[in-house]
Amino acid sequence: MLMNDTTFLLDESLDCLKRIHEVQELMKLDSWTTMTQDSQEEKRRQLSTDERQVRSYLTLGNETLDMFHYLTRSIPQPFLRPVSIFTCFII
């Protein structure tokens, strides 16, 4: 479950970072000035939303990895049994 959460957060972060990059690159082009005010404002709102979300996703991902590190370092026994790997597929 921790690995699924971490994968989800990383995937969402990368999606947001891609959109952030695309809007930032668009803002550098001449075509930005030819866009309507509404379109520019929509892109700015999306940029702002993506920036907030990527911070949140990466913070949560970092905390999840810290927890996983803590668990595997402090209580390694459950993670060393081969049964635990297959249990998730059987359930």
PyMOL Python script that loads the backbone (N, CA, C, O; Angstrom):
from pymol import cmd

cmd.read_pdbstr("""\
ATOM      1  N   MET A   1       0.824  -1.194   0.000  1.00  0.00           N
ATOM      2  CA  MET A   1       0.000   0.000   0.000  1.00  0.00           C
ATOM      3  C   MET A   1       0.868   1.258   0.000  1.00  0.00           C
ATOM      4  O   MET A   1       0.569   2.218  -0.711  1.00  0.00           O
ATOM      5  N   LEU A   2       1.936   1.259   0.790  1.00  0.00           N
ATOM      6  CA  LEU A   2       2.825   2.415   0.792  1.00  0.00           C
ATOM      7  C   LEU A   2       3.469   2.628  -0.573  1.00  0.00           C
ATOM      8  O   LEU A   2       3.622   3.763  -1.024  1.00  0.00           O
ATOM      9  N   MET A   3       3.839   1.548  -1.215  1.00  0.00           N
ATOM     10  CA  MET A   3       4.462   1.673  -2.534  1.00  0.00           C
ATOM     11  C   MET A   3       3.450   2.194  -3.564  1.00  0.00           C
ATOM     12  O   MET A   3       3.806   2.990  -4.432  1.00  0.00           O
ATOM     13  N   ASN A   4       2.211   1.751  -3.470  1.00  0.00           N
ATOM     14  CA  ASN A   4       1.174   2.256  -4.383  1.00  0.00           C
ATOM     15  C   ASN A   4       0.961   3.754  -4.176  1.00  0.00           C
ATOM     16  O   ASN A   4       0.842   4.510  -5.140  1.00  0.00           O
ATOM     17  N   ASP A   5       0.913   4.172  -2.921  1.00  0.00           N
ATOM     18  CA  ASP A   5       0.744   5.600  -2.623  1.00  0.00           C
ATOM     19  C   ASP A   5       1.913   6.408  -3.171  1.00  0.00           C
ATOM     20  O   ASP A   5       1.722   7.469  -3.766  1.00  0.00           O
ATOM     21  N   THR A   6       3.115   5.900  -2.967  1.00  0.00           N
ATOM     22  CA  THR A   6       4.301   6.605  -3.441  1.00  0.00           C
ATOM     23  C   THR A   6       4.312   6.696  -4.959  1.00  0.00           C
ATOM     24  O   THR A   6       4.641   7.744  -5.516  1.00  0.00           O
ATOM     25  N   THR A   7       3.960   5.619  -5.626  1.00  0.00           N
ATOM     26  CA  THR A   7       3.909   5.608  -7.088  1.00  0.00           C
ATOM     27  C   THR A   7       2.862   6.592  -7.599  1.00  0.00           C
ATOM     28  O   THR A   7       3.111   7.329  -8.553  1.00  0.00           O
ATOM     29  N   PHE A   8       1.696   6.603  -6.968  1.00  0.00           N
ATOM     30  CA  PHE A   8       0.643   7.542  -7.359  1.00  0.00           C
ATOM     31  C   PHE A   8       1.119   8.987  -7.204  1.00  0.00           C
ATOM     32  O   PHE A   8       0.947   9.802  -8.110  1.00  0.00           O
ATOM     33  N   LEU A   9       1.717   9.298  -6.055  1.00  0.00           N
ATOM     34  CA  LEU A   9       2.164  10.672  -5.797  1.00  0.00           C
ATOM     35  C   LEU A   9       3.259  11.092  -6.774  1.00  0.00           C
ATOM     36  O   LEU A   9       3.261  12.226  -7.252  1.00  0.00           O
ATOM     37  N   LEU A  10       4.179  10.194  -7.070  1.00  0.00           N
ATOM     38  CA  LEU A  10       5.237  10.512  -8.023  1.00  0.00           C
ATOM     39  C   LEU A  10       4.661  10.710  -9.421  1.00  0.00           C
ATOM     40  O   LEU A  10       5.055  11.641 -10.125  1.00  0.00           O
ATOM     41  N   ASP A  11       3.751   9.862  -9.824  1.00  0.00           N
ATOM     42  CA  ASP A  11       3.128   9.977 -11.143  1.00  0.00           C
ATOM     43  C   ASP A  11       2.371  11.299 -11.279  1.00  0.00           C
ATOM     44  O   ASP A  11       2.498  11.995 -12.287  1.00  0.00           O
ATOM     45  N   GLU A  12       1.593  11.634 -10.268  1.00  0.00           N
ATOM     46  CA  GLU A  12       0.847  12.903 -10.301  1.00  0.00           C
ATOM     47  C   GLU A  12       1.795  14.099 -10.304  1.00  0.00           C
ATOM     48  O   GLU A  12       1.541  15.092 -10.987  1.00  0.00           O
ATOM     49  N   SER A  13       2.878  14.010  -9.550  1.00  0.00           N
ATOM     50  CA  SER A  13       3.871  15.089  -9.520  1.00  0.00           C
ATOM     51  C   SER A  13       4.472  15.310 -10.892  1.00  0.00           C
ATOM     52  O   SER A  13       4.603  16.447 -11.345  1.00  0.00           O
ATOM     53  N   LEU A  14       4.837  14.222 -11.554  1.00  0.00           N
ATOM     54  CA  LEU A  14       5.434  14.336 -12.887  1.00  0.00           C
ATOM     55  C   LEU A  14       4.441  14.915 -13.896  1.00  0.00           C
ATOM     56  O   LEU A  14       4.821  15.701 -14.763  1.00  0.00           O
ATOM     57  N   ASP A  15       3.178  14.529 -13.781  1.00  0.00           N
ATOM     58  CA  ASP A  15       2.154  15.108 -14.670  1.00  0.00           C
ATOM     59  C   ASP A  15       2.039  16.614 -14.455  1.00  0.00           C
ATOM     60  O   ASP A  15       1.975  17.381 -15.415  1.00  0.00           O
ATOM     61  N   CYS A  16       2.013  17.031 -13.195  1.00  0.00           N
ATOM     62  CA  CYS A  16       1.925  18.466 -12.885  1.00  0.00           C
ATOM     63  C   CYS A  16       3.166  19.207 -13.373  1.00  0.00           C
ATOM     64  O   CYS A  16       3.057  20.295 -13.938  1.00  0.00           O
ATOM     65  N   LEU A  17       4.338  18.628 -13.162  1.00  0.00           N
ATOM     66  CA  LEU A  17       5.570  19.274 -13.609  1.00  0.00           C
ATOM     67  C   LEU A  17       5.594  19.431 -15.132  1.00  0.00           C
ATOM     68  O   LEU A  17       6.088  20.435 -15.645  1.00  0.00           O
ATOM     69  N   LYS A  18       5.073  18.460 -15.837  1.00  0.00           N
ATOM     70  CA  LYS A  18       5.010  18.553 -17.298  1.00  0.00           C
ATOM     71  C   LYS A  18       4.097  19.703 -17.710  1.00  0.00           C
ATOM     72  O   LYS A  18       4.450  20.495 -18.583  1.00  0.00           O
ATOM     73  N   ARG A  19       2.926  19.795 -17.086  1.00  0.00           N
ATOM     74  CA  ARG A  19       1.999  20.887 -17.425  1.00  0.00           C
ATOM     75  C   ARG A  19       2.600  22.251 -17.064  1.00  0.00           C
ATOM     76  O   ARG A  19       2.434  23.219 -17.806  1.00  0.00           O
ATOM     77  N   ILE A  20       3.292  22.325 -15.930  1.00  0.00           N
ATOM     78  CA  ILE A  20       3.946  23.577 -15.524  1.00  0.00           C
ATOM     79  C   ILE A  20       4.955  23.994 -16.590  1.00  0.00           C
ATOM     80  O   ILE A  20       4.992  25.150 -17.012  1.00  0.00           O
ATOM     81  N   HIS A  21       5.762  23.046 -17.013  1.00  0.00           N
ATOM     82  CA  HIS A  21       6.771  23.341 -18.038  1.00  0.00           C
ATOM     83  C   HIS A  21       6.117  23.820 -19.334  1.00  0.00           C
ATOM     84  O   HIS A  21       6.570  24.789 -19.944  1.00  0.00           O
ATOM     85  N   GLU A  22       5.060  23.141 -19.745  1.00  0.00           N
ATOM     86  CA  GLU A  22       4.383  23.514 -20.991  1.00  0.00           C
ATOM     87  C   GLU A  22       3.843  24.942 -20.930  1.00  0.00           C
ATOM     88  O   GLU A  22       3.992  25.698 -21.890  1.00  0.00           O
ATOM     89  N   VAL A  23       3.226  25.314 -19.827  1.00  0.00           N
ATOM     90  CA  VAL A  23       2.680  26.672 -19.707  1.00  0.00           C
ATOM     91  C   VAL A  23       3.812  27.691 -19.637  1.00  0.00           C
ATOM     92  O   VAL A  23       3.724  28.752 -20.255  1.00  0.00           O
ATOM     93  N   GLN A  24       4.867  27.389 -18.898  1.00  0.00           N
ATOM     94  CA  GLN A  24       5.995  28.321 -18.816  1.00  0.00           C
ATOM     95  C   GLN A  24       6.633  28.543 -20.182  1.00  0.00           C
ATOM     96  O   GLN A  24       7.011  29.664 -20.520  1.00  0.00           O
ATOM     97  N   GLU A  25       6.751  27.474 -20.965  1.00  0.00           N
ATOM     98  CA  GLU A  25       7.308  27.612 -22.310  1.00  0.00           C
ATOM     99  C   GLU A  25       6.356  28.402 -23.207  1.00  0.00           C
ATOM    100  O   GLU A  25       6.801  29.217 -24.016  1.00  0.00           O
ATOM    101  N   LEU A  26       5.066  28.170 -23.071  1.00  0.00           N
ATOM    102  CA  LEU A  26       4.079  28.903 -23.855  1.00  0.00           C
ATOM    103  C   LEU A  26       4.144  30.400 -23.537  1.00  0.00           C
ATOM    104  O   LEU A  26       3.993  31.233 -24.432  1.00  0.00           O
ATOM    105  N   MET A  27       4.364  30.734 -22.293  1.00  0.00           N
ATOM    106  CA  MET A  27       4.417  32.138 -21.882  1.00  0.00           C
ATOM    107  C   MET A  27       5.631  32.858 -22.481  1.00  0.00           C
ATOM    108  O   MET A  27       5.631  34.085 -22.571  1.00  0.00           O
ATOM    109  N   LYS A  28       6.643  32.127 -22.883  1.00  0.00           N
ATOM    110  CA  LYS A  28       7.833  32.724 -23.492  1.00  0.00           C
ATOM    111  C   LYS A  28       7.635  33.025 -24.978  1.00  0.00           C
ATOM    112  O   LYS A  28       8.381  33.814 -25.559  1.00  0.00           O
ATOM    113  N   LEU A  29       6.646  32.405 -25.581  1.00  0.00           N
ATOM    114  CA  LEU A  29       6.450  32.534 -27.026  1.00  0.00           C
ATOM    115  C   LEU A  29       5.619  33.768 -27.385  1.00  0.00           C
ATOM    116  O   LEU A  29       4.885  34.314 -26.561  1.00  0.00           O
ATOM    117  N   ASP A  30       5.759  34.176 -28.622  1.00  0.00           N
ATOM    118  CA  ASP A  30       4.959  35.303 -29.125  1.00  0.00           C
ATOM    119  C   ASP A  30       3.477  34.960 -29.158  1.00  0.00           C
ATOM    120  O   ASP A  30       2.621  35.837 -29.039  1.00  0.00           O
ATOM    121  N   SER A  31       3.185  33.682 -29.319  1.00  0.00           N
ATOM    122  CA  SER A  31       1.776  33.278 -29.393  1.00  0.00           C
ATOM    123  C   SER A  31       1.039  33.550 -28.078  1.00  0.00           C
ATOM    124  O   SER A  31      -0.189  33.634 -28.059  1.00  0.00           O
ATOM    125  N   TRP A  32       1.788  33.688 -26.983  1.00  0.00           N
ATOM    126  CA  TRP A  32       1.148  34.002 -25.696  1.00  0.00           C
ATOM    127  C   TRP A  32       0.429  35.344 -25.776  1.00  0.00           C
ATOM    128  O   TRP A  32      -0.692  35.484 -25.285  1.00  0.00           O
ATOM    129  N   THR A  33       1.061  36.310 -26.382  1.00  0.00           N
ATOM    130  CA  THR A  33       0.465  37.653 -26.462  1.00  0.00           C
ATOM    131  C   THR A  33      -0.727  37.701 -27.411  1.00  0.00           C
ATOM    132  O   THR A  33      -1.557  38.605 -27.323  1.00  0.00           O
ATOM    133  N   THR A  34      -0.811  36.737 -28.314  1.00  0.00           N
ATOM    134  CA  THR A  34      -1.951  36.718 -29.237  1.00  0.00           C
ATOM    135  C   THR A  34      -3.147  35.971 -28.657  1.00  0.00           C
ATOM    136  O   THR A  34      -4.240  36.014 -29.221  1.00  0.00           O
ATOM    137  N   MET A  35      -2.946  35.302 -27.557  1.00  0.00           N
ATOM    138  CA  MET A  35      -4.059  34.586 -26.914  1.00  0.00           C
ATOM    139  C   MET A  35      -4.996  35.587 -26.260  1.00  0.00           C
ATOM    140  O   MET A  35      -4.584  36.683 -25.880  1.00  0.00           O
ATOM    141  N   THR A  36      -6.243  35.206 -26.134  1.00  0.00           N
ATOM    142  CA  THR A  36      -7.206  36.083 -25.465  1.00  0.00           C
ATOM    143  C   THR A  36      -6.873  36.179 -23.979  1.00  0.00           C
ATOM    144  O   THR A  36      -6.197  35.315 -23.419  1.00  0.00           O
ATOM    145  N   GLN A  37      -7.353  37.226 -23.367  1.00  0.00           N
ATOM    146  CA  GLN A  37      -7.143  37.416 -21.928  1.00  0.00           C
ATOM    147  C   GLN A  37      -7.721  36.241 -21.131  1.00  0.00           C
ATOM    148  O   GLN A  37      -7.126  35.788 -20.153  1.00  0.00           O
ATOM    149  N   ASP A  38      -8.871  35.764 -21.561  1.00  0.00           N
ATOM    150  CA  ASP A  38      -9.501  34.629 -20.879  1.00  0.00           C
ATOM    151  C   ASP A  38      -8.628  33.382 -20.961  1.00  0.00           C
ATOM    152  O   ASP A  38      -8.477  32.655 -19.979  1.00  0.00           O
ATOM    153  N   SER A  39      -8.056  33.141 -22.132  1.00  0.00           N
ATOM    154  CA  SER A  39      -7.186  31.970 -22.304  1.00  0.00           C
ATOM    155  C   SER A  39      -5.929  32.097 -21.452  1.00  0.00           C
ATOM    156  O   SER A  39      -5.492  31.135 -20.819  1.00  0.00           O
ATOM    157  N   GLN A  40      -5.362  33.284 -21.445  1.00  0.00           N
ATOM    158  CA  GLN A  40      -4.175  33.508 -20.612  1.00  0.00           C
ATOM    159  C   GLN A  40      -4.497  33.301 -19.138  1.00  0.00           C
ATOM    160  O   GLN A  40      -3.740  32.663 -18.408  1.00  0.00           O
ATOM    161  N   GLU A  41      -5.613  33.842 -18.720  1.00  0.00           N
ATOM    162  CA  GLU A  41      -6.006  33.714 -17.313  1.00  0.00           C
ATOM    163  C   GLU A  41      -6.261  32.252 -16.949  1.00  0.00           C
ATOM    164  O   GLU A  41      -5.897  31.806 -15.861  1.00  0.00           O
ATOM    165  N   GLU A  42      -6.877  31.520 -17.849  1.00  0.00           N
ATOM    166  CA  GLU A  42      -7.121  30.094 -17.608  1.00  0.00           C
ATOM    167  C   GLU A  42      -5.795  29.340 -17.459  1.00  0.00           C
ATOM    168  O   GLU A  42      -5.651  28.496 -16.574  1.00  0.00           O
ATOM    169  N   LYS A  43      -4.837  29.648 -18.325  1.00  0.00           N
ATOM    170  CA  LYS A  43      -3.514  29.007 -18.247  1.00  0.00           C
ATOM    171  C   LYS A  43      -2.807  29.383 -16.947  1.00  0.00           C
ATOM    172  O   LYS A  43      -2.162  28.539 -16.324  1.00  0.00           O
ATOM    173  N   ARG A  44      -2.925  30.642 -16.538  1.00  0.00           N
ATOM    174  CA  ARG A  44      -2.300  31.076 -15.280  1.00  0.00           C
ATOM    175  C   ARG A  44      -2.920  30.373 -14.079  1.00  0.00           C
ATOM    176  O   ARG A  44      -2.216  29.971 -13.152  1.00  0.00           O
ATOM    177  N   ARG A  45      -4.247  30.227 -14.102  1.00  0.00           N
ATOM    178  CA  ARG A  45      -4.927  29.513 -13.006  1.00  0.00           C
ATOM    179  C   ARG A  45      -4.476  28.057 -12.950  1.00  0.00           C
ATOM    180  O   ARG A  45      -4.210  27.517 -11.876  1.00  0.00           O
ATOM    181  N   GLN A  46      -4.394  27.432 -14.121  1.00  0.00           N
ATOM    182  CA  GLN A  46      -3.940  26.035 -14.168  1.00  0.00           C
ATOM    183  C   GLN A  46      -2.499  25.929 -13.676  1.00  0.00           C
ATOM    184  O   GLN A  46      -2.157  24.992 -12.955  1.00  0.00           O
ATOM    185  N   LEU A  47      -1.662  26.875 -14.058  1.00  0.00           N
ATOM    186  CA  LEU A  47      -0.271  26.900 -13.606  1.00  0.00           C
ATOM    187  C   LEU A  47      -0.197  27.010 -12.092  1.00  0.00           C
ATOM    188  O   LEU A  47       0.558  26.283 -11.446  1.00  0.00           O
ATOM    189  N   SER A  48      -0.969  27.906 -11.536  1.00  0.00           N
ATOM    190  CA  SER A  48      -0.987  28.101 -10.089  1.00  0.00           C
ATOM    191  C   SER A  48      -1.475  26.843  -9.370  1.00  0.00           C
ATOM    192  O   SER A  48      -0.901  26.440  -8.358  1.00  0.00           O
ATOM    193  N   THR A  49      -2.522  26.232  -9.889  1.00  0.00           N
ATOM    194  CA  THR A  49      -3.060  24.996  -9.312  1.00  0.00           C
ATOM    195  C   THR A  49      -2.024  23.880  -9.368  1.00  0.00           C
ATOM    196  O   THR A  49      -1.806  23.174  -8.384  1.00  0.00           O
ATOM    197  N   ASP A  50      -1.391  23.728 -10.518  1.00  0.00           N
ATOM    198  CA  ASP A  50      -0.383  22.677 -10.673  1.00  0.00           C
ATOM    199  C   ASP A  50       0.805  22.903  -9.740  1.00  0.00           C
ATOM    200  O   ASP A  50       1.337  21.948  -9.174  1.00  0.00           O
ATOM    201  N   GLU A  51       1.222  24.148  -9.577  1.00  0.00           N
ATOM    202  CA  GLU A  51       2.334  24.443  -8.664  1.00  0.00           C
ATOM    203  C   GLU A  51       1.988  24.067  -7.225  1.00  0.00           C
ATOM    204  O   GLU A  51       2.822  23.514  -6.508  1.00  0.00           O
ATOM    205  N   ARG A  52       0.769  24.363  -6.806  1.00  0.00           N
ATOM    206  CA  ARG A  52       0.347  23.987  -5.448  1.00  0.00           C
ATOM    207  C   ARG A  52       0.267  22.472  -5.303  1.00  0.00           C
ATOM    208  O   ARG A  52       0.719  21.905  -4.308  1.00  0.00           O
ATOM    209  N   GLN A  53      -0.311  21.829  -6.306  1.00  0.00           N
ATOM    210  CA  GLN A  53      -0.471  20.379  -6.230  1.00  0.00           C
ATOM    211  C   GLN A  53       0.863  19.654  -6.225  1.00  0.00           C
ATOM    212  O   GLN A  53       1.045  18.701  -5.469  1.00  0.00           O
ATOM    213  N   VAL A  54       1.803  20.094  -7.062  1.00  0.00           N
ATOM    214  CA  VAL A  54       3.088  19.400  -7.111  1.00  0.00           C
ATOM    215  C   VAL A  54       3.820  19.530  -5.779  1.00  0.00           C
ATOM    216  O   VAL A  54       4.475  18.584  -5.342  1.00  0.00           O
ATOM    217  N   ARG A  55       3.719  20.678  -5.133  1.00  0.00           N
ATOM    218  CA  ARG A  55       4.325  20.828  -3.796  1.00  0.00           C
ATOM    219  C   ARG A  55       3.695  19.853  -2.814  1.00  0.00           C
ATOM    220  O   ARG A  55       4.391  19.197  -2.039  1.00  0.00           O
ATOM    221  N   SER A  56       2.385  19.766  -2.855  1.00  0.00           N
ATOM    222  CA  SER A  56       1.673  18.877  -1.950  1.00  0.00           C
ATOM    223  C   SER A  56       2.014  17.414  -2.230  1.00  0.00           C
ATOM    224  O   SER A  56       2.320  16.660  -1.307  1.00  0.00           O
ATOM    225  N   TYR A  57       1.961  17.013  -3.501  1.00  0.00           N
ATOM    226  CA  TYR A  57       2.265  15.625  -3.866  1.00  0.00           C
ATOM    227  C   TYR A  57       3.677  15.239  -3.446  1.00  0.00           C
ATOM    228  O   TYR A  57       3.888  14.158  -2.894  1.00  0.00           O
ATOM    229  N   LEU A  58       4.643  16.113  -3.703  1.00  0.00           N
ATOM    230  CA  LEU A  58       6.029  15.781  -3.370  1.00  0.00           C
ATOM    231  C   LEU A  58       6.265  15.764  -1.858  1.00  0.00           C
ATOM    232  O   LEU A  58       7.052  14.957  -1.363  1.00  0.00           O
ATOM    233  N   THR A  59       5.597  16.639  -1.135  1.00  0.00           N
ATOM    234  CA  THR A  59       5.704  16.614   0.324  1.00  0.00           C
ATOM    235  C   THR A  59       5.131  15.317   0.879  1.00  0.00           C
ATOM    236  O   THR A  59       5.751  14.673   1.725  1.00  0.00           O
ATOM    237  N   LEU A  60       3.953  14.934   0.407  1.00  0.00           N
ATOM    238  CA  LEU A  60       3.344  13.681   0.856  1.00  0.00           C
ATOM    239  C   LEU A  60       4.176  12.473   0.439  1.00  0.00           C
ATOM    240  O   LEU A  60       4.326  11.526   1.210  1.00  0.00           O
ATOM    241  N   GLY A  61       4.712  12.504  -0.770  1.00  0.00           N
ATOM    242  CA  GLY A  61       5.563  11.415  -1.236  1.00  0.00           C
ATOM    243  C   GLY A  61       6.806  11.273  -0.390  1.00  0.00           C
ATOM    244  O   GLY A  61       7.221  10.159  -0.069  1.00  0.00           O
ATOM    245  N   ASN A  62       7.399  12.388  -0.030  1.00  0.00           N
ATOM    246  CA  ASN A  62       8.587  12.363   0.822  1.00  0.00           C
ATOM    247  C   ASN A  62       8.256  11.805   2.202  1.00  0.00           C
ATOM    248  O   ASN A  62       9.020  11.011   2.752  1.00  0.00           O
ATOM    249  N   GLU A  63       7.134  12.212   2.757  1.00  0.00           N
ATOM    250  CA  GLU A  63       6.721  11.689   4.064  1.00  0.00           C
ATOM    251  C   GLU A  63       6.422  10.192   3.994  1.00  0.00           C
ATOM    252  O   GLU A  63       6.733   9.449   4.925  1.00  0.00           O
ATOM    253  N   THR A  64       5.821   9.752   2.891  1.00  0.00           N
ATOM    254  CA  THR A  64       5.529   8.329   2.717  1.00  0.00           C
ATOM    255  C   THR A  64       6.822   7.526   2.628  1.00  0.00           C
ATOM    256  O   THR A  64       6.936   6.457   3.228  1.00  0.00           O
ATOM    257  N   LEU A  65       7.801   8.044   1.877  1.00  0.00           N
ATOM    258  CA  LEU A  65       9.091   7.358   1.788  1.00  0.00           C
ATOM    259  C   LEU A  65       9.815   7.346   3.132  1.00  0.00           C
ATOM    260  O   LEU A  65      10.454   6.354   3.481  1.00  0.00           O
ATOM    261  N   ASP A  66       9.720   8.431   3.881  1.00  0.00           N
ATOM    262  CA  ASP A  66      10.309   8.464   5.224  1.00  0.00           C
ATOM    263  C   ASP A  66       9.680   7.402   6.114  1.00  0.00           C
ATOM    264  O   ASP A  66      10.378   6.734   6.877  1.00  0.00           O
ATOM    265  N   MET A  67       8.353   7.243   6.017  1.00  0.00           N
ATOM    266  CA  MET A  67       7.667   6.231   6.817  1.00  0.00           C
ATOM    267  C   MET A  67       8.098   4.827   6.392  1.00  0.00           C
ATOM    268  O   MET A  67       8.339   3.964   7.237  1.00  0.00           O
ATOM    269  N   PHE A  68       8.193   4.605   5.087  1.00  0.00           N
ATOM    270  CA  PHE A  68       8.620   3.304   4.577  1.00  0.00           C
ATOM    271  C   PHE A  68      10.046   2.996   5.054  1.00  0.00           C
ATOM    272  O   PHE A  68      10.340   1.870   5.456  1.00  0.00           O
ATOM    273  N   HIS A  69      10.910   3.984   5.006  1.00  0.00           N
ATOM    274  CA  HIS A  69      12.285   3.811   5.488  1.00  0.00           C
ATOM    275  C   HIS A  69      12.292   3.491   6.977  1.00  0.00           C
ATOM    276  O   HIS A  69      13.017   2.596   7.412  1.00  0.00           O
ATOM    277  N   TYR A  70      11.510   4.196   7.747  1.00  0.00           N
ATOM    278  CA  TYR A  70      11.417   3.953   9.185  1.00  0.00           C
ATOM    279  C   TYR A  70      10.933   2.528   9.466  1.00  0.00           C
ATOM    280  O   TYR A  70      11.514   1.812  10.283  1.00  0.00           O
ATOM    281  N   LEU A  71       9.868   2.132   8.779  1.00  0.00           N
ATOM    282  CA  LEU A  71       9.312   0.797   9.012  1.00  0.00           C
ATOM    283  C   LEU A  71      10.292  -0.311   8.646  1.00  0.00           C
ATOM    284  O   LEU A  71      10.447  -1.277   9.394  1.00  0.00           O
ATOM    285  N   THR A  72      10.945  -0.178   7.511  1.00  0.00           N
ATOM    286  CA  THR A  72      11.849  -1.241   7.071  1.00  0.00           C
ATOM    287  C   THR A  72      13.131  -1.268   7.899  1.00  0.00           C
ATOM    288  O   THR A  72      13.764  -2.317   8.019  1.00  0.00           O
ATOM    289  N   ARG A  73      13.516  -0.148   8.462  1.00  0.00           N
ATOM    290  CA  ARG A  73      14.719  -0.092   9.291  1.00  0.00           C
ATOM    291  C   ARG A  73      14.415  -0.563  10.706  1.00  0.00           C
ATOM    292  O   ARG A  73      15.193  -1.317  11.290  1.00  0.00           O
ATOM    293  N   SER A  74      13.298  -0.128  11.253  1.00  0.00           N
ATOM    294  CA  SER A  74      12.962  -0.427  12.645  1.00  0.00           C
ATOM    295  C   SER A  74      12.304  -1.788  12.818  1.00  0.00           C
ATOM    296  O   SER A  74      12.519  -2.459  13.827  1.00  0.00           O
ATOM    297  N   ILE A  75      11.506  -2.197  11.845  1.00  0.00           N
ATOM    298  CA  ILE A  75      10.771  -3.459  11.951  1.00  0.00           C
ATOM    299  C   ILE A  75      10.952  -4.225  10.633  1.00  0.00           C
ATOM    300  O   ILE A  75      10.001  -4.319   9.858  1.00  0.00           O
ATOM    301  N   PRO A  76      12.123  -4.765  10.362  1.00  0.00           N
ATOM    302  CA  PRO A  76      12.371  -5.375   9.056  1.00  0.00           C
ATOM    303  C   PRO A  76      11.730  -6.749   8.853  1.00  0.00           C
ATOM    304  O   PRO A  76      11.542  -7.168   7.711  1.00  0.00           O
ATOM    305  N   GLN A  77      11.392  -7.454   9.926  1.00  0.00           N
ATOM    306  CA  GLN A  77      10.925  -8.846   9.793  1.00  0.00           C
ATOM    307  C   GLN A  77       9.747  -9.025   8.823  1.00  0.00           C
ATOM    308  O   GLN A  77       9.815  -9.917   7.978  1.00  0.00           O
ATOM    309  N   PRO A  78       8.692  -8.242   8.896  1.00  0.00           N
ATOM    310  CA  PRO A  78       7.574  -8.457   7.961  1.00  0.00           C
ATOM    311  C   PRO A  78       7.961  -8.270   6.493  1.00  0.00           C
ATOM    312  O   PRO A  78       7.326  -8.834   5.601  1.00  0.00           O
ATOM    313  N   PHE A  79       8.992  -7.483   6.250  1.00  0.00           N
ATOM    314  CA  PHE A  79       9.392  -7.194   4.876  1.00  0.00           C
ATOM    315  C   PHE A  79      10.386  -8.214   4.329  1.00  0.00           C
ATOM    316  O   PHE A  79      10.728  -8.177   3.147  1.00  0.00           O
ATOM    317  N   LEU A  80      10.843  -9.112   5.172  1.00  0.00           N
ATOM    318  CA  LEU A  80      11.814 -10.120   4.756  1.00  0.00           C
ATOM    319  C   LEU A  80      11.172 -11.460   4.441  1.00  0.00           C
ATOM    320  O   LEU A  80      11.843 -12.361   3.936  1.00  0.00           O
ATOM    321  N   ARG A  81       9.895 -11.607   4.728  1.00  0.00           N
ATOM    322  CA  ARG A  81       9.199 -12.869   4.470  1.00  0.00           C
ATOM    323  C   ARG A  81       8.679 -12.887   3.038  1.00  0.00           C
ATOM    324  O   ARG A  81       8.012 -11.942   2.615  1.00  0.00           O
ATOM    325  N   PRO A  82       8.973 -13.941   2.287  1.00  0.00           N
ATOM    326  CA  PRO A  82       8.477 -14.002   0.909  1.00  0.00           C
ATOM    327  C   PRO A  82       6.956 -14.088   0.816  1.00  0.00           C
ATOM    328  O   PRO A  82       6.379 -13.734  -0.212  1.00  0.00           O
ATOM    329  N   VAL A  83       6.309 -14.550   1.867  1.00  0.00           N
ATOM    330  CA  VAL A  83       4.851 -14.676   1.871  1.00  0.00           C
ATOM    331  C   VAL A  83       4.189 -13.305   1.716  1.00  0.00           C
ATOM    332  O   VAL A  83       3.155 -13.196   1.057  1.00  0.00           O
ATOM    333  N   SER A  84       4.756 -12.279   2.302  1.00  0.00           N
ATOM    334  CA  SER A  84       4.139 -10.957   2.249  1.00  0.00           C
ATOM    335  C   SER A  84       4.054 -10.424   0.820  1.00  0.00           C
ATOM    336  O   SER A  84       3.168  -9.627   0.513  1.00  0.00           O
ATOM    337  N   ILE A  85       4.950 -10.847  -0.042  1.00  0.00           N
ATOM    338  CA  ILE A  85       4.936 -10.384  -1.429  1.00  0.00           C
ATOM    339  C   ILE A  85       3.737 -10.969  -2.173  1.00  0.00           C
ATOM    340  O   ILE A  85       3.090 -10.274  -2.956  1.00  0.00           O
ATOM    341  N   PHE A  86       3.443 -12.238  -1.929  1.00  0.00           N
ATOM    342  CA  PHE A  86       2.379 -12.904  -2.664  1.00  0.00           C
ATOM    343  C   PHE A  86       1.014 -12.718  -2.013  1.00  0.00           C
ATOM    344  O   PHE A  86      -0.010 -12.910  -2.670  1.00  0.00           O
ATOM    345  N   THR A  87       0.980 -12.355  -0.756  1.00  0.00           N
ATOM    346  CA  THR A  87      -0.283 -12.159  -0.063  1.00  0.00           C
ATOM    347  C   THR A  87      -1.137 -11.119  -0.744  1.00  0.00           C
ATOM    348  O   THR A  87      -2.350 -11.290  -0.861  1.00  0.00           O
ATOM    349  N   CYS A  88      -0.528 -10.053  -1.190  1.00  0.00           N
ATOM    350  CA  CYS A  88      -1.298  -8.974  -1.820  1.00  0.00           C
ATOM    351  C   CYS A  88      -1.948  -9.427  -3.125  1.00  0.00           C
ATOM    352  O   CYS A  88      -2.981  -8.881  -3.514  1.00  0.00           O
ATOM    353  N   PHE A  89      -1.370 -10.407  -3.806  1.00  0.00           N
ATOM    354  CA  PHE A  89      -1.956 -10.892  -5.053  1.00  0.00           C
ATOM    355  C   PHE A  89      -3.068 -11.903  -4.816  1.00  0.00           C
ATOM    356  O   PHE A  89      -3.964 -12.049  -5.647  1.00  0.00           O
ATOM    357  N   ILE A  90      -3.015 -12.596  -3.694  1.00  0.00           N
ATOM    358  CA  ILE A  90      -3.990 -13.626  -3.394  1.00  0.00           C
ATOM    359  C   ILE A  90      -5.287 -13.014  -2.875  1.00  0.00           C
ATOM    360  O   ILE A  90      -6.374 -13.515  -3.162  1.00  0.00           O
ATOM    361  N   ILE A  91      -5.171 -11.951  -2.125  1.00  0.00           N
ATOM    362  CA  ILE A  91      -6.345 -11.336  -1.499  1.00  0.00           C
ATOM    363  C   ILE A  91      -7.239 -10.710  -2.484  1.00  0.00           C
ATOM    364  O   ILE A  91      -8.270 -10.150  -2.114  1.00  0.00           O
TER     365      ILE A  91
END
""", "prot")
cmd.dss("prot")
cmd.show_as("cartoon", "prot")
cmd.util.cbc("prot")
cmd.orient("prot")
